[in-house]
Amino acid sequence: MRAIFFGTPEIAVPALHALSEVAEIVAVVSQPDRPAGRGLQLAPPAVKQAALALGLPVHQPKAVKTGALATWVRDHRVDLALVMAYGRILPLDVLNAPRVGSLNLHASLLPKYRGAAPIQWAIISGEHETGISLMHMDEGMDTGAVYHRASIPITQDEDAGHLAERLSLLAADVTRHQVPRAVQGELTAVPQDPALATHAPPIDSALRVVDWTQSAVRIACLVRGLAPRPAAVTTARGKHMKLLEVHAVDATHLAPGEVAADGARLLVGTGQGAIAVALAQVEGKRPASGRDLVNGRVVGSGDRLGAS
C-alpha cells in the first residue's frame, strides 16, 4: 500500500507514525513553515519535523488549487492519501488523484462537529463523548461517507489540550487497524445523515469572552474547551485575564462576575451557581492559582470580573 500523508500540527504526528507501520509512505505534505517565537524565526510544523525524522520527503505547497498539487500526487502513483488536520481545503482533483481517493481522520463522531474546531466545540457544547471518524473525502466540509467511528468519553474536567492528545492516539489506532481495511475494500463507507449534522467553526475572539450571566456549568465548559489555547478571557481590575482552569460550584450568593475570596478558593458568581478559579493568567504575568491571585492583590472580594 503506497500512501501520501497530509497533516500539519502535533495532533497528526501519531497517525503519521502509524501509517508508516502499515504502508509505504512516499511523501508527506504539510503547510509551509511559519514565523514563531519572539524572534519570529521560521519554524517547521510538527508533522514536517516528524516526517524528516522518519526519513520521508516533505512537500510544502503554497497553493493547492492550481492543479499542480493534483499532478504531483498523480505522479507518485499512490493507493491513497491520508489526511489529518492539514489545515487547508483540498480540491476534488487532489482528492481523487490517488487510486482509491483520499481518506480523512476527523476528530469528532461525524456528522457531529463538522469543521475546523471539533475538539473545542465538543467540550464547549457539554458533550460526554467524542472520537475519530475515518471518512472518504469529497468536496464538502467533512461531508463524506464514513468507514469507521471510534469513540472515547470526555472526562468531567478534561480540557481541549488533553483531549487532543488522547484523540491523536486514537487516530493512530484507527490508522493502524482500519485504514488498511478501507483500502482493501473490507469496510463500507456509509453516507452521513445531514439532518444530524452540527458544525464546529473556527474559534473567534467574540466566543472567547466570558459572559458571566451564563450558568457556571456553561462557563466551565467554555473554559475547558478553549484551554490551554487560545483560552477564555475576561477582565480583572481593567486588565486582560485568561481563564485556564475553573470548576463549577453551587454557591448562589454572588452576582454574575462578582468575586469572593472564600478561604483557599477564588469564587466568581454566574447566572446560576459560581465558578472556582483554579488557574488564570493576567496580562504580563505568569499563570497563577486563584489563591495566589488573591494573595498578590491582583483580584479580591467585591471585584467584578468583566467590568469595563
N, C-alpha and C positions, 0 to 999 in steps of 0.2 A: 504494500500500500504506500503510494507516494503522496506526499501532502505538502501544502504550504500553510503556515500558521500566520494569522493576523492577530496582533494584540499590541498593547502599549503599556498599561500600568502594572503595578505589582500583583494585583489580583489575578492576572492572566498567567503569571510565571509557572505555578504548579501545573496548569493544563499543558503548557509548552513542554515541560519535562515529561508529563505523562504521555503526550503524543509521541515524543522521541522514543518511548519504550515500545510502541505498537506500530509505528510507521517510519518510513524513511522520509525525514523532513528535508526537502531540497532547498527551502528558503524560508525566511521569516520576514514578514512585512510589519513595520512599526511606524508610528508617526515620527516626524523629524525631531532632532534634538531641540530642546527649548532652553532659554535662559533660566537659571535657577540660582538661589542663594543671594547673599548680599552683593557679591560681585557681578551677578547676572552672567556668569560664565555659562556657555552652552553645556547642557548635561544630557546624557543619553537616557531614554526611557528604560524602565526596569526590564521590559521584555527584550530590548536590544542587548542589554548587558548579559542577560541570561543566555540569549542565543549565541553571543560571541564566546561565552564560557563553554558552551556545548560544541563550539567549532562550526557553527552554522552561518551561512551567508545572510546578511541583513539588507533589506531594501527599504528605503525611506522616501517614498514618492511625495512630492509637494502637492500634487494634484491626482485625483483618482478618476475623473470623469472625462479625460481627454481621449480615451481609447488606448493610450499607451500601456496602462496597467493591465488591461484585459489581454492585450497582445503578449505582454511579459508573462502573465500567468499561463496562457495557452502554450507559449514556447517551452514551458517547463514540463508539459505533458503529465500533470498530476491527476490522481484519482479524486482528491477533494481538497478544498480549503477549509480549515477550521478557524473560526473567528471567535474571539472573546475580548470584549472591551477594547476594540481597535480605536473607537472614538470618531470614526467618520462613516457616513452612509455610503455604502458601496453600490455602484450602478449595476444594472442587470447584466451587462456584458462581462463584468468581472465575476459576478456570482455564478454565471453559467459557464465560465471558462474551464473549470475542472470537469473531469469525466462524469462524476455524479453530482456536481454542483458544490455549493458551499453550505456548511453547517455552522450553526451559532450556539454557543453556550451562554444562555441568558440567565441572569441572576434573579429570577422570580419563577413562580409557578404560573406560567402563561395559561390563559390570556390576561391574568392579572399583572399589572405594573409593566406595561409596555413602555419603553422609553429609556432615557439616559440615566435615571437615578432610581432604579428599582429597590435597591437595598435601603436607601434612606426613606423612601416613601412607604415601604412595608412597615418600618418601625414607627414613623410619624403617624401612620393610619391605625396603629394599635393591633397589627396582625400578630397572631401567635405562631405562625408557621410561614416559611418561605422555602426556597430551594433553587435548583438549577434545572432549566429546561433545555434539552437538546433539540434544536429546531432546524428545519430545512429553510434556508433563507430565500425570500422573494423580494419584490420591490418595496413592500410596505415596511412600516416601522414595527419590527418584531411580530409580524402577522403570519409568518409561515407555519406550515404544518409541523406538529411536534412528534418526534420519535420517542422521547422518554422524558419523564419528570422524576427528579429525586428530591425529596423534601427533608427539612430539618426544622426543629422547633426554634422559635425565637425566645430566648430566656428573658425573665422579667426585667433585669437590669442591664441587658446587653446593649451596647451602643453600635453604631454603624461600622466603626473600625474593627471591632472584634467580630461582628457578624460577617464582614467581608473576608476576614481571614478564614473563618470556617467554611464559607461558601467557596473560597478558592480551592480548598482541599476537596470539597465535594465535587467541584468541576473537574478536578484531576481524576477522581474516581470514575466519574461519568465518561471522561475521555478514554480512560484505560479499558473500561468494560463495555461501553455502549457504542462508541464511535465505530469500532471495527464491525460491530453487528449491523449498524445502519448502512455502512458502505457495502457490506456483503449481502444486503437485502434481507436480513433476518428480522428487521424491525419495520413496522408500517408507520409511516408518517400520517398522523390524524389531524385533519384541519381543526383550527381553533374555532370556538363559538364566539363570534364578535359581540353577541349580546352580553357576554360575561366580561368583556374587556374593561380594564381600568388603565389609567395612564400614570406615568412617572416622569414628568417633565424635569428639565434641569432645575436645580435649586437657585432661586433668585434672591436678591437682597431683601425684598419685602417679606418673604417667608421666614427669614431668619429672626426677625424682630418679635420678641415675646409679647403677646397680648395677655396681660395679667388678669383680664376679666374672664378668660377661659378657665376651664377646670384644671386642678392640679394634675390630674391624670393625663390630660391632653398636652399640657406644657411639658410634663416629664417625657412623654413620647417624642415631642418635638426636639427636646434637648438631646435625648438618646439618638434620634435619627440623624442629627447634624453633628454629633461628636465623633471623632475629635476635630474634624474639619468639614465644613467651614465654621461650624459652631453657631448655636443660637445666641442672640445678643440682646442686651438691654443697656440701660444707663444707671450708674450709681454716683450720686452727687455730681452729675453732669459729665462723668467720664464713661467712656465706652467699656462695657464688660461682656466678656464671653462666658457663657454658662457651659461647663464641661461635664458636670455630673450632678444630678439632683435626684431627689426621691419624693414621691407624693406622700403626704401625711394627712391626718384627719383634723388638724387644727382649724377652727372655724371663727376665731375671734379677730382675725386680721382682715383689713380691707384689701382689695386687689393691689398688689405691688408693695404693700406695707411691710416693713422689716421689723423683726423682733429677734433679739439675741436671747435664746432660750437655753441657758446652760452652755453646753458644748455645741449647740446647734444654731445655725443661722436660718431662720424661718422667713418665708415670704408668702404673704396672702395671695389668694387667687379668687376667681369667681366661685369656686367650690373647693374647699379644703385649702391646703397650703403645700408648699414645697420646702424641703430642707436642702440647702445648698451644700453639697459635699466638696465641690471643686469649681473654681471660677478664676478668670484672669482679667484683671483690669488693665487697660491700655498702659503700656510702658512698664508693666510688672510681670513677674513670673506667675504661673498658676499657683493658687493658694487655697487652702481649705477654708470653709466658712468660718471656722473658729479663728483662723489667722487673719481673715479679712476684718473681723470684729476687733481682735486684739490690736491690729495695725491701724485701726480707726479709718479704714477705707470705707466702711459702711457700719451703721449702728441702728439700734432700736429707734423707731419713729421715722426713719428714712422712707422714701417712696421710690422703689426702682421703676425706671421707665419715665419718671417725671422729667419734663423738659427744663 
